[in-house]
Amino acid sequence: MSSLRRYVLLFLMMCFSLSARAESVENDKQQHFIAETVICGTTMMYTESWWQTMLVGLSVGALKETYDAGKEGNEFSKNDMAANFLGCFAGITYGATVLHFHYESETDTTIIGIEGKF
């Protein structure tokens, strides 16, 4: 992912976060957002692919919603999935930012490795 794309993604995420107030969002939606942010942030740092990260994050969110829909008195919530999507977006932004600074720091330093048989 190019630097320009990362900065645009970070800027858009900042705009989305400023438009939502925490008091107006249900606790359940906050939990969906935070969980997806952690899942997607970790996945992004591991896979280094935004589309694979989005696939993993939204799959986990959809499976959770499907599981919840099977419980009595619950249904599949589009609003929870929206919170999952925004959490994925935040996690991808976070993971891409960490990767960007990680690669930047590796180019300015010398890495010493040790080889051995284990």
Order of alpha helices (4+ residues) and beta strands (2+ residues): alpha-alpha-alpha-alpha
